């Protein structure tokens, strides 16, 4: 699946740069066209001569090649690529990518790249675990970049732990899988809801929840990567989308999400209702800030509009509807009841009793129930991997 693909391989200043030679060789063997770019520090670990011999292309490090008088355009390179891999990616380069510090050719090429970007960190375990590195990786994920997690083992420092760059064979496998599934949803239009809703009490207060939107945004990215046109209706979150096939509609309240979703679903093949929508809203919101008083304050609440139930009534036989159930007790019973009551084809259960699952986490642990009675429980995974598992099941239903 890599035959004819144009791959930019960016190498930075890590001892793991020696693995880049094998990575280039494997990509060429797969039929890819590889353009290597490298930071000045990267050249201290592996020579451009080795890399250019393997790739059959000059290695680019600077904006201007003095010998030939050639200007190396990072913009043209970003448009040329079908994918960019940063391997090895040091803590320094990850930080620059996350914060837009374009002080070398690699980072400017990254900022200009229109194609999917894969980042393979390589560093000592304490550097990898440091809050600043983890925050920068989270930022890159929020931009839509794909992190190829490092492995654990003996490090160059002599310590043992997580920080070894993933092996070249595994990186190639990630790329191969990406391009293999890249167009499996081409021609499909999928609605996804994500994030929380805010129900106003007064101009400065609201009823909300802890949803970060990470699961819904991960689902949107996976669908778009596989060729689907995605309408993402999102409550208030700090996340960004990067894929051109994602049309984002920002809303605040359950009512606004209801209107946007019921309208968008008319043109969709499927909907994935991942948002944590408020079940209740204040019966009336004050137009002015409510002042503290000596007496207690009573809020009268009324039910919000039920998006899942509305789409369950609206959907045709050809449309597929996927719901989510976040439960604290009687998980299976409640999930199956919700699937039946709201006419869902699939329901994804996650329990707040599972460590690492639920709101604000980068991981999730889910069980998928189908109307046919099929059930599959998955282990704890990164939310991007969970999203791929869910879309694999959805694809099966769309093919019926």
C-alpha positions as CSV (number, residue, x, y, z in Angstrom):
1,X,0.0,0.0,0.0
2,X,3.0,2.3,0.1
3,X,3.8,2.0,-3.6
4,X,4.1,5.4,-5.1
5,X,3.5,7.2,-1.8
6,X,5.6,10.3,-1.2
7,X,7.1,10.2,2.3
8,X,9.0,12.9,4.1
9,X,11.2,11.4,6.8
10,X,12.5,14.0,9.3
11,X,15.4,13.0,11.5
12,X,16.4,14.8,14.6
13,X,19.3,14.7,17.1
14,X,18.9,11.4,18.9
15,X,21.1,8.3,19.1
16,X,18.1,6.5,17.6
17,X,18.9,8.3,14.3
18,X,20.9,5.2,13.3
19,X,17.6,3.4,12.9
20,X,16.6,5.9,10.2
21,X,18.8,4.1,7.7
22,X,16.8,0.9,8.0
23,X,13.6,2.9,8.0
24,X,14.5,4.5,4.7
25,X,15.5,1.1,3.2
26,X,12.2,-0.5,4.3
27,X,10.1,2.4,2.9
28,X,11.9,2.2,-0.4
29,X,11.4,-1.6,-0.5
30,X,7.7,-1.0,0.0
31,X,7.7,1.2,-3.2
32,X,7.6,4.6,-1.5
33,X,9.4,7.7,-2.6
34,X,11.4,9.1,0.3
35,X,12.7,12.6,0.9
36,X,14.9,12.8,4.0
37,X,15.2,16.0,5.9
38,X,17.4,16.4,9.0
39,X,18.2,18.9,11.7
40,X,21.8,20.1,12.2
41,X,21.9,18.0,15.4
42,X,20.7,15.0,13.5
43,X,23.8,15.1,11.2
44,X,25.9,14.5,14.3
45,X,24.4,11.0,14.6
46,X,24.0,9.9,11.0
47,X,25.6,11.2,7.8
48,X,23.5,12.7,4.9
49,X,25.7,10.6,2.6
50,X,24.3,7.4,4.0
51,X,20.7,8.6,3.8
52,X,21.0,10.1,0.3
53,X,22.5,6.8,-0.9
54,X,19.6,4.9,0.4
55,X,16.9,7.3,-0.6
56,X,18.5,8.3,-4.0
57,X,17.7,11.9,-3.1
58,X,19.8,14.7,-1.6
59,X,19.2,15.1,2.1
60,X,17.8,18.5,3.0
61,X,18.9,20.3,6.1
62,X,19.1,24.0,5.2
63,X,16.8,26.4,3.4
64,X,19.6,27.2,0.9
65,X,22.1,24.8,-0.7
66,X,25.2,27.0,-1.2
67,X,27.0,24.6,-3.7
68,X,24.2,24.5,-6.2
69,X,22.5,27.8,-5.4
70,X,19.3,25.9,-4.8
71,X,16.5,27.2,-2.6
72,X,14.9,24.3,-0.7
73,X,11.2,25.2,-0.3
74,X,9.6,23.8,2.9
75,X,6.2,24.9,1.4
76,X,6.6,22.8,-1.7
77,X,7.8,19.9,0.4
78,X,4.7,20.1,2.6
79,X,2.4,20.0,-0.5
80,X,4.4,17.2,-2.1
81,X,4.1,14.7,0.8
82,X,1.5,12.0,1.3
83,X,2.8,11.6,4.8
84,X,5.5,12.9,7.1
85,X,7.3,10.9,9.7
86,X,9.5,12.5,12.4
87,X,11.7,9.6,13.6
88,X,13.4,9.9,15.9
89,X,11.6,12.9,17.4
90,X,13.5,14.4,20.3
91,X,11.9,16.3,23.2
92,X,13.3,19.5,21.7
93,X,11.8,19.0,18.3
94,X,8.5,17.8,19.8
95,X,8.4,21.0,21.9
96,X,9.2,23.2,18.8
97,X,6.5,21.4,16.7
98,X,3.9,21.8,19.5
99,X,4.6,25.5,19.9
100,X,5.4,26.6,16.4
101,X,9.1,27.4,16.9
102,X,10.2,27.3,13.3
103,X,14.0,27.7,13.7
104,X,15.1,24.9,11.4
105,X,14.1,23.3,8.1
106,X,12.4,20.3,9.8
107,X,9.9,22.3,11.9
108,X,9.1,24.7,9.0
109,X,8.4,21.7,6.8
110,X,6.2,20.3,9.5
111,X,4.3,23.5,9.8
112,X,3.8,23.6,6.1
113,X,2.7,19.9,5.8
114,X,-0.8,19.3,4.5
115,X,-0.4,15.5,4.9
116,X,-0.8,13.3,8.0
117,X,2.1,13.5,10.4
118,X,3.5,10.6,12.4
119,X,5.8,11.3,15.4
120,X,8.0,8.6,16.8
121,X,9.5,9.9,20.1
122,X,13.0,8.8,21.2
123,X,14.6,10.0,24.5
124,X,15.5,9.0,28.0
125,X,12.6,7.8,30.2
126,X,12.7,10.8,32.5
127,X,12.6,13.2,29.6
128,X,9.7,11.3,28.1
129,X,7.7,11.2,31.4
130,X,8.4,14.9,32.1
131,X,5.1,16.9,32.3
132,X,6.4,19.3,29.6
133,X,7.0,16.5,27.1
134,X,3.7,14.9,27.8
135,X,1.9,18.2,27.5
136,X,3.6,18.8,24.1
137,X,2.6,15.3,22.9
138,X,-1.0,16.1,23.9
139,X,-0.8,19.3,22.0
140,X,0.5,17.4,18.9
141,X,-2.3,14.9,19.3
142,X,-4.9,17.7,19.5
143,X,-3.5,19.1,16.2
144,X,-4.3,15.7,14.6
145,X,-0.7,14.3,14.6
146,X,-0.3,10.5,15.2
147,X,2.1,9.5,18.0
148,X,3.9,6.2,17.5
149,X,4.5,5.4,21.1
150,X,8.1,4.5,22.2
151,X,8.8,1.1,23.6
152,X,10.4,0.1,26.9
153,X,13.8,-1.4,27.3
154,X,17.4,-0.5,27.8
155,X,18.2,3.1,26.9
156,X,21.4,4.8,25.7
157,X,21.8,6.3,29.2
158,X,22.0,2.7,30.6
159,X,18.6,3.1,32.3
160,X,15.6,0.8,31.7
161,X,12.2,2.2,30.8
162,X,10.0,3.8,28.2
163,X,11.7,6.0,25.6
164,X,13.1,3.7,22.9
165,X,12.0,4.7,19.4
166,X,9.7,2.1,17.9
167,X,11.4,-0.2,15.5
168,X,11.5,0.7,11.8
169,X,9.4,-2.4,10.9
170,X,6.7,-1.3,13.3
171,X,6.7,2.2,11.9
172,X,6.3,0.9,8.4
173,X,3.5,-1.3,9.6
174,X,1.7,1.7,11.0
175,X,2.0,3.6,7.7
176,X,0.9,0.5,5.7
177,X,-2.2,0.1,7.9
178,X,-3.0,3.8,7.6
179,X,-2.9,3.8,3.8
180,X,-4.7,0.4,3.6
181,X,-7.7,1.7,5.5
182,X,-7.4,5.2,4.1
183,X,-10.4,5.0,1.7
184,X,-12.6,2.4,3.2
185,X,-15.3,5.1,4.1
186,X,-15.0,7.1,0.9
187,X,-18.4,8.4,-0.2
188,X,-19.9,8.1,3.3
189,X,-21.1,11.1,5.4
190,X,-20.9,10.6,9.2
191,X,-22.3,12.8,11.9
192,X,-20.4,12.8,15.2
193,X,-21.3,14.7,18.4
194,X,-18.5,15.4,20.9
195,X,-17.7,17.2,24.2
196,X,-20.0,18.5,26.9
197,X,-23.0,20.9,26.8
198,X,-23.3,24.0,29.0
199,X,-26.8,24.8,30.3
200,X,-27.0,28.4,31.5
201,X,-28.0,29.4,35.0
202,X,-27.1,33.0,34.6
203,X,-24.6,35.0,32.4
204,X,-21.6,33.6,34.3
205,X,-22.7,30.1,35.6
206,X,-23.8,26.9,33.9
207,X,-24.6,23.2,34.5
208,X,-22.0,21.1,32.7
209,X,-19.8,18.0,32.9
210,X,-16.2,16.9,32.7
211,X,-16.1,15.7,29.1
212,X,-13.0,16.8,27.2
213,X,-14.2,15.8,23.8
214,X,-11.1,13.6,23.1
215,X,-13.1,10.5,22.3
216,X,-15.4,12.2,19.8
217,X,-12.6,14.1,18.1
218,X,-10.6,10.9,17.9
219,X,-13.6,9.3,16.1
220,X,-13.9,12.2,13.7
221,X,-10.2,12.0,12.8
222,X,-10.4,8.2,12.2
223,X,-13.5,8.6,10.0
224,X,-11.9,11.4,8.0
225,X,-8.6,9.4,7.6
226,X,-10.7,6.6,6.0
227,X,-12.2,8.9,3.5
228,X,-15.6,9.9,5.1
229,X,-17.0,13.4,5.1
230,X,-17.5,14.2,8.7
231,X,-19.9,16.7,10.4
232,X,-18.6,17.2,13.9
233,X,-21.0,18.9,16.2
234,X,-19.0,19.9,19.3
235,X,-19.8,21.4,22.6
236,X,-17.3,23.7,24.3
237,X,-13.8,22.1,24.2
238,X,-10.2,23.1,23.8
239,X,-9.5,20.7,21.0
240,X,-8.8,21.5,17.3
241,X,-9.4,19.5,14.1
242,X,-6.9,19.3,11.3
243,X,-8.4,17.1,8.6
244,X,-10.0,18.8,5.6
245,X,-12.8,16.3,5.5
246,X,-14.1,17.4,8.9
247,X,-16.7,20.1,9.0
248,X,-17.0,21.4,12.6
249,X,-20.1,23.0,14.1
250,X,-19.5,24.5,17.5
251,X,-22.5,24.7,19.9
252,X,-22.9,25.3,23.6
253,X,-26.2,24.0,24.8
254,X,-28.1,20.7,24.4
255,X,-30.8,22.6,22.5
256,X,-28.2,23.9,20.0
257,X,-26.7,20.4,19.6
258,X,-30.1,18.9,19.1
259,X,-30.9,21.4,16.3
260,X,-27.5,21.0,14.6
261,X,-27.6,17.2,14.8
262,X,-31.2,16.5,13.7
263,X,-30.6,18.8,10.7
264,X,-27.2,17.2,9.7
265,X,-28.4,13.6,10.1
266,X,-30.8,14.0,7.2
267,X,-27.8,13.8,4.8
268,X,-25.7,11.3,6.7
269,X,-25.1,7.5,6.4
270,X,-24.4,7.2,10.1
271,X,-24.2,9.1,13.4
272,X,-22.0,8.5,16.4
273,X,-23.4,10.2,19.5
274,X,-20.3,10.6,21.6
275,X,-21.2,13.9,23.3
276,X,-21.9,14.1,27.0
277,X,-25.2,15.9,26.6
278,X,-26.9,17.4,29.8
279,X,-30.0,15.5,30.7
280,X,-31.5,18.6,32.5
281,X,-31.4,22.4,32.1
282,X,-32.6,25.2,34.3
283,X,-36.3,25.9,33.6
284,X,-35.4,29.6,33.3
285,X,-32.0,31.3,33.1
286,X,-31.5,34.6,34.9
287,X,-30.5,37.5,32.6
288,X,-28.4,39.0,35.4
289,X,-25.8,37.4,37.6
290,X,-27.5,35.8,40.7
291,X,-26.1,37.4,43.8
292,X,-25.2,35.5,46.9
293,X,-28.0,35.7,49.6
294,X,-28.5,34.4,53.1
295,X,-31.1,31.9,51.9
296,X,-30.4,28.8,49.9
297,X,-31.0,28.9,46.2
298,X,-33.3,26.4,44.5
299,X,-33.0,25.7,40.8
300,X,-35.9,24.2,39.0
301,X,-34.7,21.8,36.2
302,X,-36.4,20.5,33.1
303,X,-35.4,17.7,30.7
304,X,-33.3,18.7,27.7
305,X,-34.3,17.4,24.2
306,X,-33.2,13.8,23.7
307,X,-30.9,13.8,20.7
308,X,-30.4,10.0,20.5
309,X,-34.1,9.3,20.8
310,X,-34.9,11.9,18.1
311,X,-32.4,10.4,15.7
312,X,-33.5,6.9,16.5
313,X,-37.0,7.9,15.3
314,X,-35.7,9.8,12.3
315,X,-33.3,7.2,11.0
316,X,-34.0,5.1,7.9
317,X,-33.2,1.4,7.4
318,X,-30.0,2.4,5.6
319,X,-28.7,4.7,8.3
320,X,-26.6,3.4,11.3
321,X,-26.9,5.0,14.7
322,X,-24.2,4.5,17.4
323,X,-24.7,5.6,21.0
324,X,-22.5,5.8,24.0
325,X,-23.3,4.8,27.6
326,X,-21.2,6.1,30.5
327,X,-22.3,4.2,33.5
328,X,-21.5,3.9,37.2
329,X,-23.6,0.8,38.1
330,X,-25.6,-2.0,36.4
331,X,-23.6,-1.1,33.3
332,X,-24.7,-3.8,30.9
333,X,-28.4,-3.6,31.8
334,X,-28.4,0.1,31.4
335,X,-26.5,0.1,28.1
336,X,-28.8,-2.6,26.5
337,X,-31.9,-0.7,27.8
338,X,-30.6,2.5,26.2
339,X,-29.9,0.8,22.9
340,X,-33.4,-0.6,22.8
341,X,-35.3,2.5,23.9
342,X,-33.5,4.8,21.5
343,X,-33.4,2.5,18.5
344,X,-29.6,2.4,18.3
345,X,-27.7,-0.1,16.1
346,X,-24.7,-0.2,18.4
347,X,-23.9,1.1,21.8
348,X,-20.4,1.7,23.3
349,X,-20.3,1.2,27.0
350,X,-17.6,2.6,29.3
351,X,-17.7,2.5,33.0
352,X,-16.4,5.0,35.5
353,X,-15.5,2.0,37.6
354,X,-12.7,1.2,35.2
355,X,-9.4,3.0,36.0
356,X,-8.2,5.1,33.0
357,X,-11.6,5.2,31.3
358,X,-14.1,8.0,31.0
359,X,-13.7,11.8,31.1
360,X,-10.4,13.7,30.8
361,X,-8.4,10.6,30.2
362,X,-6.2,9.8,27.1
363,X,-7.3,6.2,27.4
364,X,-10.6,4.4,27.4
365,X,-11.9,0.9,28.0
366,X,-15.1,0.0,26.1
367,X,-17.5,-2.8,25.4
368,X,-19.4,-2.7,22.1
369,X,-22.9,-4.1,22.0
370,X,-24.7,-4.8,18.7
371,X,-28.5,-5.2,18.1
372,X,-27.7,-8.7,16.8
373,X,-26.6,-9.7,20.2
374,X,-22.9,-9.6,19.4
375,X,-20.7,-8.2,22.2
376,X,-17.0,-7.5,22.3
377,X,-15.0,-6.1,25.3
378,X,-11.8,-4.4,24.6
379,X,-8.8,-3.8,26.9
380,X,-7.7,-0.3,28.0
381,X,-6.3,1.6,25.0
382,X,-5.4,5.0,23.9
383,X,-8.5,6.8,22.7
384,X,-7.2,7.0,19.1
385,X,-7.0,3.2,19.1
386,X,-10.4,2.9,20.7
387,X,-11.8,5.1,18.0
388,X,-10.4,2.8,15.3
389,X,-12.0,-0.2,17.0
390,X,-15.4,1.5,17.0
391,X,-15.1,2.5,13.4
392,X,-14.1,-1.0,12.4
393,X,-17.5,-2.2,13.8
394,X,-19.4,0.7,12.2
395,X,-17.8,-0.1,8.8
396,X,-19.2,-3.6,9.0
397,X,-22.7,-2.3,9.5
398,X,-22.4,0.3,6.7
399,X,-21.5,-2.5,4.3
400,X,-24.7,-4.5,4.9
